[in-house]
Amino acid sequence: MYQVGSQVEMKKPHACVIKETGKKANRWEVIRLGADIKIRCTNCDHVVMMSRHDFERKLKKVL
Ligand SMILES: [Zn+2]
């Protein structure tokens, strides 16, 4: 399970690129849990909010 502070991978990586590796970033930190969920890209700090339903659908794995 995940909680606030958990790091997760999503099925679709973020559009940003990690400078050191040149790869697309796909590590998000859960920053809010409720009916809606907020995750923050650990590479660029972009925040995405989605419903819990969408999150469960898009979640690949909890790291
Ligand atoms: Zn990003």
N, CA, C, O and the ligand as a Tripos MOL2 file, in Angstrom:
@<TRIPOS>MOLECULE
protein
  253   251    64     0     0
PROTEIN
NO_CHARGES

@<TRIPOS>ATOM
      1 N           0.8480   -1.2080    0.0000 N.3       1 MET1
      2 CA          0.0000    0.0000    0.0000 C.3       1 MET1
      3 C           0.8760    1.2480    0.0000 C.2       1 MET1
      4 O           2.0800    1.1860    0.2490 O.2       1 MET1
      5 N           0.2590    2.3450   -0.2760 N.am      2 TYR2
      6 CA          0.9860    3.6120   -0.3320 C.3       2 TYR2
      7 C           0.4080    4.5640    0.7000 C.2       2 TYR2
      8 O          -0.7310    4.4160    1.1450 O.2       2 TYR2
      9 N           1.1950    5.5130    1.0580 N.am      3 GLN3
     10 CA          0.7530    6.5520    1.9990 C.3       3 GLN3
     11 C           1.4560    7.8410    1.6320 C.2       3 GLN3
     12 O           2.2830    7.8610    0.7210 O.2       3 GLN3
     13 N           1.1380    8.9150    2.3310 N.am      4 VAL4
     14 CA          1.8190   10.1690    2.0730 C.3       4 VAL4
     15 C           3.3080    9.9420    2.3080 C.2       4 VAL4
     16 O           3.7090    9.4080    3.3420 O.2       4 VAL4
     17 N           4.1170   10.3500    1.3460 N.am      5 GLY5
     18 CA          5.5620   10.1440    1.4460 C.3       5 GLY5
     19 C           6.0400    8.9470    0.6450 C.2       5 GLY5
     20 O           7.2370    8.8190    0.3890 O.2       5 GLY5
     21 N           5.1200    8.0550    0.2400 N.am      6 SER6
     22 CA          5.5050    6.9100   -0.5790 C.3       6 SER6
     23 C           5.9720    7.3730   -1.9480 C.2       6 SER6
     24 O           5.4890    8.3750   -2.4760 O.2       6 SER6
     25 N           6.9160    6.6340   -2.5180 N.am      7 GLN7
     26 CA          7.3360    6.9250   -3.8790 C.3       7 GLN7
     27 C           6.7730    5.8410   -4.7880 C.2       7 GLN7
     28 O           6.8070    4.6520   -4.4720 O.2       7 GLN7
     29 N           6.2600    6.2870   -5.9140 N.am      8 VAL8
     30 CA          5.5690    5.3690   -6.8220 C.3       8 VAL8
     31 C           6.0370    5.5750   -8.2550 C.2       8 VAL8
     32 O           6.5590    6.6290   -8.6160 O.2       8 VAL8
     33 N           5.8350    4.5380   -9.0590 N.am      9 GLU9
     34 CA          6.0260    4.6430  -10.5040 C.3       9 GLU9
     35 C           4.6610    4.5630  -11.1500 C.2       9 GLU9
     36 O           3.8080    3.7840  -10.7240 O.2       9 GLU9
     37 N           4.4530    5.3730  -12.1850 N.am     10 MET10
     38 CA          3.1940    5.3470  -12.9000 C.3      10 MET10
     39 C           3.4020    4.6200  -14.2370 C.2      10 MET10
     40 O           4.5310    4.4620  -14.7030 O.2      10 MET10
     41 N           2.2940    4.1850  -14.8390 N.am     11 LYS11
     42 CA          2.4060    3.4720  -16.1180 C.3      11 LYS11
     43 C           3.0130    4.3600  -17.1840 C.2      11 LYS11
     44 O           3.7490    3.9070  -18.0600 O.2      11 LYS11
     45 N           2.6790    5.6570  -17.0840 N.am     12 LYS12
     46 CA          3.2190    6.6210  -18.0440 C.3      12 LYS12
     47 C           4.2210    7.5230  -17.3300 C.2      12 LYS12
     48 O           3.8590    8.1900  -16.3610 O.2      12 LYS12
     49 N           5.4750    7.5580  -17.7890 N.am     13 PRO13
     50 CA          6.4350    8.4370  -17.1290 C.3      13 PRO13
     51 C           6.0750    9.9050  -17.3140 C.2      13 PRO13
     52 O           5.2750   10.2490  -18.1840 O.2      13 PRO13
     53 N           6.6630   10.7610  -16.5000 N.am     14 HIS14
     54 CA          6.4320   12.1820  -16.6920 C.3      14 HIS14
     55 C           7.1710   12.6280  -17.9490 C.2      14 HIS14
     56 O           8.0850   11.9530  -18.4220 O.2      14 HIS14
     57 N           6.7610   13.7710  -18.4780 N.am     15 ALA15
     58 CA          7.3510   14.2500  -19.7330 C.3      15 ALA15
     59 C           8.7330   14.8660  -19.5330 C.2      15 ALA15
     60 O           9.4370   15.1570  -20.4990 O.2      15 ALA15
     61 N           9.1110   15.0600  -18.2840 N.am     16 CYS16
     62 CA         10.4110   15.6980  -18.0640 C.3      16 CYS16
     63 C          11.5350   14.6700  -18.1500 C.2      16 CYS16
     64 O          11.2990   13.4640  -18.0760 O.2      16 CYS16
     65 N          12.7480   15.1620  -18.3040 N.am     17 VAL17
     66 CA         13.9060   14.2940  -18.4980 C.3      17 VAL17
     67 C          14.9000   14.5100  -17.3560 C.2      17 VAL17
     68 O          15.1670   15.6410  -16.9480 O.2      17 VAL17
     69 N          15.4370   13.4060  -16.8540 N.am     18 ILE18
     70 CA         16.4450   13.4910  -15.7930 C.3      18 ILE18
     71 C          17.7710   13.8940  -16.4240 C.2      18 ILE18
     72 O          18.2840   13.2060  -17.3060 O.2      18 ILE18
     73 N          18.3090   14.9930  -15.9730 N.am     19 LYS19
     74 CA         19.5300   15.5500  -16.5840 C.3      19 LYS19
     75 C          20.6760   14.5470  -16.6180 C.2      19 LYS19
     76 O          21.3440   14.3940  -17.6400 O.2      19 LYS19
     77 N          20.8990   13.8720  -15.5090 N.am     20 GLU20
     78 CA         22.0770   12.9980  -15.3910 C.3      20 GLU20
     79 C          22.0110   11.8020  -16.3410 C.2      20 GLU20
     80 O          23.0390   11.3590  -16.8520 O.2      20 GLU20
     81 N          20.8140   11.2800  -16.5780 N.am     21 THR21
     82 CA         20.7020   10.0430  -17.3500 C.3      21 THR21
     83 C          20.0930   10.2460  -18.7370 C.2      21 THR21
     84 O          20.2360    9.3890  -19.6090 O.2      21 THR21
     85 N          19.4170   11.3700  -18.9450 N.am     22 GLY22
     86 CA         18.7540   11.5980  -20.2230 C.3      22 GLY22
     87 C          17.4640   10.8040  -20.3710 C.2      22 GLY22
     88 O          16.8460   10.7970  -21.4360 O.2      22 GLY22
     89 N          17.0580   10.1230  -19.2750 N.am     23 LYS23
     90 CA         15.8350    9.3180  -19.3370 C.3      23 LYS23
     91 C          14.6470   10.1000  -18.8030 C.2      23 LYS23
     92 O          14.7980   11.0560  -18.0430 O.2      23 LYS23
     93 N          13.4770    9.6750  -19.2150 N.am     24 LYS24
     94 CA         12.2640   10.2970  -18.6910 C.3      24 LYS24
     95 C          12.0830    9.9350  -17.2310 C.2      24 LYS24
     96 O          12.3260    8.8050  -16.8070 O.2      24 LYS24
     97 N          11.6530   10.9260  -16.4820 N.am     25 ALA25
     98 CA         11.4780   10.6990  -15.0430 C.3      25 ALA25
     99 C          10.2100    9.8980  -14.7820 C.2      25 ALA25
    100 O           9.1740   10.1430  -15.4010 O.2      25 ALA25
    101 N          10.2930    8.9320  -13.8570 N.am     26 ASN26
    102 CA          9.0950    8.2110  -13.4500 C.3      26 ASN26
    103 C           9.1860    7.8140  -11.9830 C.2      26 ASN26
    104 O           9.1140    6.6370  -11.6270 O.2      26 ASN26
    105 N           9.3450    8.8170  -11.1590 N.am     27 ARG27
    106 CA          9.3570    8.5900   -9.7190 C.3      27 ARG27
    107 C           8.5830    9.7390   -9.0970 C.2      27 ARG27
    108 O           8.9680   10.9050   -9.1870 O.2      27 ARG27
    109 N           7.4970    9.3740   -8.4720 N.am     28 TRP28
    110 CA          6.5930   10.3780   -7.9230 C.3      28 TRP28
    111 C           6.4540   10.1600   -6.4230 C.2      28 TRP28
    112 O           6.5070    9.0290   -5.9380 O.2      28 TRP28
    113 N           6.2780   11.2430   -5.7070 N.am     29 GLU29
    114 CA          6.0320   11.1350   -4.2750 C.3      29 GLU29
    115 C           4.5790   11.4900   -4.0070 C.2      29 GLU29
    116 O           4.0690   12.4990   -4.4920 O.2      29 GLU29
    117 N           3.9280   10.6480   -3.2320 N.am     30 VAL30
    118 CA          2.5430   10.9340   -2.8440 C.3      30 VAL30
    119 C           2.5690   12.0490   -1.8030 C.2      30 VAL30
    120 O           3.1870   11.9020   -0.7490 O.2      30 VAL30
    121 N           1.9010   13.1580   -2.0960 N.am     31 ILE31
    122 CA          1.9310   14.2710   -1.1470 C.3      31 ILE31
    123 C           0.5660   14.5540   -0.5290 C.2      31 ILE31
    124 O           0.4720   15.3250    0.4270 O.2      31 ILE31
    125 N          -0.4800   13.9500   -1.0530 N.am     32 ARG32
    126 CA         -1.7950   14.1270   -0.4490 C.3      32 ARG32
    127 C          -2.6530   12.9150   -0.7510 C.2      32 ARG32
    128 O          -2.6800   12.4310   -1.8830 O.2      32 ARG32
    129 N          -3.3430   12.4330    0.2430 N.am     33 LEU33
    130 CA         -4.2220   11.2820    0.0720 C.3      33 LEU33
    131 C          -5.6050   11.6350    0.5740 C.2      33 LEU33
    132 O          -5.7760   12.0100    1.7340 O.2      33 LEU33
    133 N          -6.5810   11.5170   -0.2850 N.am     34 GLY34
    134 CA         -7.9590   11.7550    0.1140 C.3      34 GLY34
    135 C          -8.8350   11.1860   -0.9710 C.2      34 GLY34
    136 O          -8.4790   10.1750   -1.5760 O.2      34 GLY34
    137 N          -9.9560   11.7920   -1.2330 N.am     35 ALA35
    138 CA        -10.7640   11.3950   -2.3830 C.3      35 ALA35
    139 C          -9.9620   11.6730   -3.6430 C.2      35 ALA35
    140 O         -10.0400   10.9360   -4.6270 O.2      35 ALA35
    141 N          -9.1880   12.7530   -3.5910 N.am     36 ASP36
    142 CA         -8.2270   13.0540   -4.6450 C.3      36 ASP36
    143 C          -6.8260   12.7950   -4.1210 C.2      36 ASP36
    144 O          -6.5560   12.8610   -2.9220 O.2      36 ASP36
    145 N          -5.9500   12.4990   -5.0640 N.am     37 ILE37
    146 CA         -4.5690   12.2010   -4.7040 C.3      37 ILE37
    147 C          -3.6600   13.1750   -5.4340 C.2      37 ILE37
    148 O          -3.8570   13.4750   -6.6110 O.2      37 ILE37
    149 N          -2.6630   13.6580   -4.7110 N.am     38 LYS38
    150 CA         -1.6760   14.5390   -5.3360 C.3      38 LYS38
    151 C          -0.3370   13.8420   -5.3160 C.2      38 LYS38
    152 O           0.0930   13.3160   -4.2900 O.2      38 LYS38
    153 N           0.3210   13.8440   -6.4720 N.am     39 ILE39
    154 CA          1.6670   13.2890   -6.5450 C.3      39 ILE39
    155 C           2.5910   14.3450   -7.1380 C.2      39 ILE39
    156 O           2.1810   15.1740   -7.9510 O.2      39 ILE39
    157 N           3.8540   14.2920   -6.7080 N.am     40 ARG40
    158 CA          4.8290   15.2740   -7.1620 C.3      40 ARG40
    159 C           5.9810   14.5330   -7.8290 C.2      40 ARG40
    160 O           6.5400   13.5860   -7.2760 O.2      40 ARG40
    161 N           6.3170   14.9880   -9.0270 N.am     41 CYS41
    162 CA          7.4520   14.4160   -9.7440 C.3      41 CYS41
    163 C           8.7220   14.7390   -8.9530 C.2      41 CYS41
    164 O           8.9870   15.9060   -8.6630 O.2      41 CYS41
    165 N           9.5070   13.7190   -8.6020 N.am     42 THR42
    166 CA         10.6890   13.9760   -7.7820 C.3      42 THR42
    167 C          11.8110   14.6060   -8.6030 C.2      42 THR42
    168 O          12.8070   15.0630   -8.0420 O.2      42 THR42
    169 N          11.6580   14.6330   -9.9170 N.am     43 ASN43
    170 CA         12.6890   15.2440  -10.7640 C.3      43 ASN43
    171 C          12.4510   16.7360  -10.9720 C.2      43 ASN43
    172 O          13.3770   17.5390  -10.8590 O.2      43 ASN43
    173 N          11.2010   17.1050  -11.2770 N.am     44 CYS44
    174 CA         10.9530   18.5070  -11.6450 C.3      44 CYS44
    175 C           9.9770   19.2100  -10.7000 C.2      44 CYS44
    176 O           9.6840   20.3910  -10.8830 O.2      44 CYS44
    177 N           9.4720   18.4940   -9.6900 N.am     45 ASP45
    178 CA          8.5550   19.0730   -8.7040 C.3      45 ASP45
    179 C           7.1730   19.4140   -9.2530 C.2      45 ASP45
    180 O           6.3880   20.0800   -8.5770 O.2      45 ASP45
    181 N           6.8700   18.9700  -10.4570 N.am     46 HIS46
    182 CA          5.5370   19.1820  -11.0100 C.3      46 HIS46
    183 C           4.5270   18.3650  -10.2000 C.2      46 HIS46
    184 O           4.7620   17.1980   -9.8860 O.2      46 HIS46
    185 N           3.4010   18.9990   -9.8700 N.am     47 VAL47
    186 CA          2.3800   18.3230   -9.0650 C.3      47 VAL47
    187 C           1.1780   17.9710   -9.9350 C.2      47 VAL47
    188 O           0.6980   18.7970  -10.7110 O.2      47 VAL47
    189 N           0.7020   16.7520   -9.7980 N.am     48 VAL48
    190 CA         -0.4760   16.3010  -10.5340 C.3      48 VAL48
    191 C          -1.5210   15.8580   -9.5200 C.2      48 VAL48
    192 O          -1.2120   15.1380   -8.5700 O.2      48 VAL48
    193 N          -2.7530   16.2900   -9.7280 N.am     49 MET49
    194 CA         -3.8390   15.8410   -8.8720 C.3      49 MET49
    195 C          -4.7890   14.9910   -9.6990 C.2      49 MET49
    196 O          -5.1110   15.3340  -10.8360 O.2      49 MET49
    197 N          -5.2330   13.8930   -9.1310 N.am     50 MET50
    198 CA         -6.1980   13.0320   -9.8320 C.3      50 MET50
    199 C          -7.0530   12.3260   -8.8010 C.2      50 MET50
    200 O          -6.7300   12.2930   -7.6140 O.2      50 MET50
    201 N          -8.1450   11.7660   -9.2780 N.am     51 SER51
    202 CA         -9.0080   11.0260   -8.3620 C.3      51 SER51
    203 C          -8.3100    9.7360   -7.9460 C.2      51 SER51
    204 O          -7.4190    9.2500   -8.6440 O.2      51 SER51
    205 N          -8.7150    9.1910   -6.8160 N.am     52 ARG52
    206 CA         -8.1190    7.9470   -6.3550 C.3      52 ARG52
    207 C          -8.3230    6.8330   -7.3920 C.2      52 ARG52
    208 O          -7.4540    5.9880   -7.6050 O.2      52 ARG52
    209 N          -9.4820    6.8630   -8.0160 N.am     53 HIS53
    210 CA         -9.7890    5.8710   -9.0470 C.3      53 HIS53
    211 C          -8.7760    5.9400  -10.1940 C.2      53 HIS53
    212 O          -8.2390    4.9160  -10.6170 O.2      53 HIS53
    213 N          -8.5200    7.1530  -10.6920 N.am     54 ASP54
    214 CA         -7.5360    7.3390  -11.7630 C.3      54 ASP54
    215 C          -6.1460    6.9010  -11.3100 C.2      54 ASP54
    216 O          -5.4050    6.2470  -12.0440 O.2      54 ASP54
    217 N          -5.8190    7.2800  -10.0820 N.am     55 PHE55
    218 CA         -4.5000    6.9420   -9.5470 C.3      55 PHE55
    219 C          -4.2960    5.4330   -9.5320 C.2      55 PHE55
    220 O          -3.2600    4.9380   -9.9750 O.2      55 PHE55
    221 N          -5.2800    4.7050   -9.0240 N.am     56 GLU56
    222 CA         -5.1810    3.2440   -8.9580 C.3      56 GLU56
    223 C          -5.0110    2.6510  -10.3580 C.2      56 GLU56
    224 O          -4.2980    1.6670  -10.5520 O.2      56 GLU56
    225 N          -5.6720    3.2630  -11.3070 N.am     57 ARG57
    226 CA         -5.6240    2.7730  -12.6790 C.3      57 ARG57
    227 C          -4.2480    3.0290  -13.3170 C.2      57 ARG57
    228 O          -3.7530    2.2220  -14.1040 O.2      57 ARG57
    229 N          -3.6540    4.1570  -12.9610 N.am     58 LYS58
    230 CA         -2.4130    4.5760  -13.6030 C.3      58 LYS58
    231 C          -1.1620    4.1210  -12.8410 C.2      58 LYS58
    232 O          -0.0440    4.1970  -13.3520 O.2      58 LYS58
    233 N          -1.3700    3.6570  -11.6350 N.am     59 LEU59
    234 CA         -0.2440    3.2390  -10.8100 C.3      59 LEU59
    235 C           0.4300    1.9910  -11.3550 C.2      59 LEU59
    236 O          -0.2380    1.0080  -11.6780 O.2      59 LEU59
    237 N           1.7550    2.0300  -11.4570 N.am     60 LYS60
    238 CA          2.4780    0.8290  -11.8890 C.3      60 LYS60
    239 C           2.9700    0.0810  -10.6800 C.2      60 LYS60
    240 O           2.6650   -1.0980  -10.5030 O.2      60 LYS60
    241 N           3.7340    0.7620   -9.8420 N.am     61 LYS61
    242 CA          4.1570    0.0850   -8.6050 C.3      61 LYS61
    243 C           4.5720    1.0910   -7.5530 C.2      61 LYS61
    244 O           4.9370    2.2300   -7.8430 O.2      61 LYS61
    245 N           4.5020    0.6210   -6.3190 N.am     62 VAL62
    246 CA          4.9740    1.4060   -5.1930 C.3      62 VAL62
    247 C           6.4270    1.0300   -4.9760 C.2      62 VAL62
    248 O           6.7630   -0.1510   -4.9030 O.2      62 VAL62
    249 N           7.2870    2.0320   -4.8730 N.am     63 LEU63
    250 CA          8.7240    1.7520   -4.7490 C.3      63 LEU63
    251 C           9.1240    1.5110   -3.2930 C.2      63 LEU63
    252 O          10.2950    1.2620   -3.0080 O.2      63 LEU63
    253 ZN          8.7250   15.7220  -13.9780 Zn       64 ZN64
@<TRIPOS>BOND
     1     1     2 1
     2     2     3 1
     3     3     4 2
     4     3     5 am
     5     5     6 1
     6     6     7 1
     7     7     8 2
     8     7     9 am
     9     9    10 1
    10    10    11 1
    11    11    12 2
    12    11    13 am
    13    13    14 1
    14    14    15 1
    15    15    16 2
    16    15    17 am
    17    17    18 1
    18    18    19 1
    19    19    20 2
    20    19    21 am
    21    21    22 1
    22    22    23 1
    23    23    24 2
    24    23    25 am
    25    25    26 1
    26    26    27 1
    27    27    28 2
    28    27    29 am
    29    29    30 1
    30    30    31 1
    31    31    32 2
    32    31    33 am
    33    33    34 1
    34    34    35 1
    35    35    36 2
    36    35    37 am
    37    37    38 1
    38    38    39 1
    39    39    40 2
    40    39    41 am
    41    41    42 1
    42    42    43 1
    43    43    44 2
    44    43    45 am
    45    45    46 1
    46    46    47 1
    47    47    48 2
    48    47    49 am
    49    49    50 1
    50    50    51 1
    51    51    52 2
    52    51    53 am
    53    53    54 1
    54    54    55 1
    55    55    56 2
    56    55    57 am
    57    57    58 1
    58    58    59 1
    59    59    60 2
    60    59    61 am
    61    61    62 1
    62    62    63 1
    63    63    64 2
    64    63    65 am
    65    65    66 1
    66    66    67 1
    67    67    68 2
    68    67    69 am
    69    69    70 1
    70    70    71 1
    71    71    72 2
    72    71    73 am
    73    73    74 1
    74    74    75 1
    75    75    76 2
    76    75    77 am
    77    77    78 1
    78    78    79 1
    79    79    80 2
    80    79    81 am
    81    81    82 1
    82    82    83 1
    83    83    84 2
    84    83    85 am
    85    85    86 1
    86    86    87 1
    87    87    88 2
    88    87    89 am
    89    89    90 1
    90    90    91 1
    91    91    92 2
    92    91    93 am
    93    93    94 1
    94    94    95 1
    95    95    96 2
    96    95    97 am
    97    97    98 1
    98    98    99 1
    99    99   100 2
   100    99   101 am
   101   101   102 1
   102   102   103 1
   103   103   104 2
   104   103   105 am
   105   105   106 1
   106   106   107 1
   107   107   108 2
   108   107   109 am
   109   109   110 1
   110   110   111 1
   111   111   112 2
   112   111   113 am
   113   113   114 1
   114   114   115 1
   115   115   116 2
   116   115   117 am
   117   117   118 1
   118   118   119 1
   119   119   120 2
   120   119   121 am
   121   121   122 1
   122   122   123 1
   123   123   124 2
   124   123   125 am
   125   125   126 1
   126   126   127 1
   127   127   128 2
   128   127   129 am
   129   129   130 1
   130   130   131 1
   131   131   132 2
   132   131   133 am
   133   133   134 1
   134   134   135 1
   135   135   136 2
   136   135   137 am
   137   137   138 1
   138   138   139 1
   139   139   140 2
   140   139   141 am
   141   141   142 1
   142   142   143 1
   143   143   144 2
   144   143   145 am
   145   145   146 1
   146   146   147 1
   147   147   148 2
   148   147   149 am
   149   149   150 1
   150   150   151 1
   151   151   152 2
   152   151   153 am
   153   153   154 1
   154   154   155 1
   155   155   156 2
   156   155   157 am
   157   157   158 1
   158   158   159 1
   159   159   160 2
   160   159   161 am
   161   161   162 1
   162   162   163 1
   163   163   164 2
   164   163   165 am
   165   165   166 1
   166   166   167 1
   167   167   168 2
   168   167   169 am
   169   169   170 1
   170   170   171 1
   171   171   172 2
   172   171   173 am
   173   173   174 1
   174   174   175 1
   175   175   176 2
   176   175   177 am
   177   177   178 1
   178   178   179 1
   179   179   180 2
   180   179   181 am
   181   181   182 1
   182   182   183 1
   183   183   184 2
   184   183   185 am
   185   185   186 1
   186   186   187 1
   187   187   188 2
   188   187   189 am
   189   189   190 1
   190   190   191 1
   191   191   192 2
   192   191   193 am
   193   193   194 1
   194   194   195 1
   195   195   196 2
   196   195   197 am
   197   197   198 1
   198   198   199 1
   199   199   200 2
   200   199   201 am
   201   201   202 1
   202   202   203 1
   203   203   204 2
   204   203   205 am
   205   205   206 1
   206   206   207 1
   207   207   208 2
   208   207   209 am
   209   209   210 1
   210   210   211 1
   211   211   212 2
   212   211   213 am
   213   213   214 1
   214   214   215 1
   215   215   216 2
   216   215   217 am
   217   217   218 1
   218   218   219 1
   219   219   220 2
   220   219   221 am
   221   221   222 1
   222   222   223 1
   223   223   224 2
   224   223   225 am
   225   225   226 1
   226   226   227 1
   227   227   228 2
   228   227   229 am
   229   229   230 1
   230   230   231 1
   231   231   232 2
   232   231   233 am
   233   233   234 1
   234   234   235 1
   235   235   236 2
   236   235   237 am
   237   237   238 1
   238   238   239 1
   239   239   240 2
   240   239   241 am
   241   241   242 1
   242   242   243 1
   243   243   244 2
   244   243   245 am
   245   245   246 1
   246   246   247 1
   247   247   248 2
   248   247   249 am
   249   249   250 1
   250   250   251 1
   251   251   252 2
@<TRIPOS>SUBSTRUCTURE
     1 MET1         2 RESIDUE 1 A MET
     2 TYR2         6 RESIDUE 1 A TYR
     3 GLN3        10 RESIDUE 1 A GLN
     4 VAL4        14 RESIDUE 1 A VAL
     5 GLY5        18 RESIDUE 1 A GLY
     6 SER6        22 RESIDUE 1 A SER
     7 GLN7        26 RESIDUE 1 A GLN
     8 VAL8        30 RESIDUE 1 A VAL
     9 GLU9        34 RESIDUE 1 A GLU
    10 MET10       38 RESIDUE 1 A MET
    11 LYS11       42 RESIDUE 1 A LYS
    12 LYS12       46 RESIDUE 1 A LYS
    13 PRO13       50 RESIDUE 1 A PRO
    14 HIS14       54 RESIDUE 1 A HIS
    15 ALA15       58 RESIDUE 1 A ALA
    16 CYS16       62 RESIDUE 1 A CYS
    17 VAL17       66 RESIDUE 1 A VAL
    18 ILE18       70 RESIDUE 1 A ILE
    19 LYS19       74 RESIDUE 1 A LYS
    20 GLU20       78 RESIDUE 1 A GLU
    21 THR21       82 RESIDUE 1 A THR
    22 GLY22       86 RESIDUE 1 A GLY
    23 LYS23       90 RESIDUE 1 A LYS
    24 LYS24       94 RESIDUE 1 A LYS
    25 ALA25       98 RESIDUE 1 A ALA
    26 ASN26      102 RESIDUE 1 A ASN
    27 ARG27      106 RESIDUE 1 A ARG
    28 TRP28      110 RESIDUE 1 A TRP
    29 GLU29      114 RESIDUE 1 A GLU
    30 VAL30      118 RESIDUE 1 A VAL
    31 ILE31      122 RESIDUE 1 A ILE
    32 ARG32      126 RESIDUE 1 A ARG
    33 LEU33      130 RESIDUE 1 A LEU
    34 GLY34      134 RESIDUE 1 A GLY
    35 ALA35      138 RESIDUE 1 A ALA
    36 ASP36      142 RESIDUE 1 A ASP
    37 ILE37      146 RESIDUE 1 A ILE
    38 LYS38      150 RESIDUE 1 A LYS
    39 ILE39      154 RESIDUE 1 A ILE
    40 ARG40      158 RESIDUE 1 A ARG
    41 CYS41      162 RESIDUE 1 A CYS
    42 THR42      166 RESIDUE 1 A THR
    43 ASN43      170 RESIDUE 1 A ASN
    44 CYS44      174 RESIDUE 1 A CYS
    45 ASP45      178 RESIDUE 1 A ASP
    46 HIS46      182 RESIDUE 1 A HIS
    47 VAL47      186 RESIDUE 1 A VAL
    48 VAL48      190 RESIDUE 1 A VAL
    49 MET49      194 RESIDUE 1 A MET
    50 MET50      198 RESIDUE 1 A MET
    51 SER51      202 RESIDUE 1 A SER
    52 ARG52      206 RESIDUE 1 A ARG
    53 HIS53      210 RESIDUE 1 A HIS
    54 ASP54      214 RESIDUE 1 A ASP
    55 PHE55      218 RESIDUE 1 A PHE
    56 GLU56      222 RESIDUE 1 A GLU
    57 ARG57      226 RESIDUE 1 A ARG
    58 LYS58      230 RESIDUE 1 A LYS
    59 LEU59      234 RESIDUE 1 A LEU
    60 LYS60      238 RESIDUE 1 A LYS
    61 LYS61      242 RESIDUE 1 A LYS
    62 VAL62      246 RESIDUE 1 A VAL
    63 LEU63      250 RESIDUE 1 A LEU
    64 ZN64       253 GROUP 0 **** ****
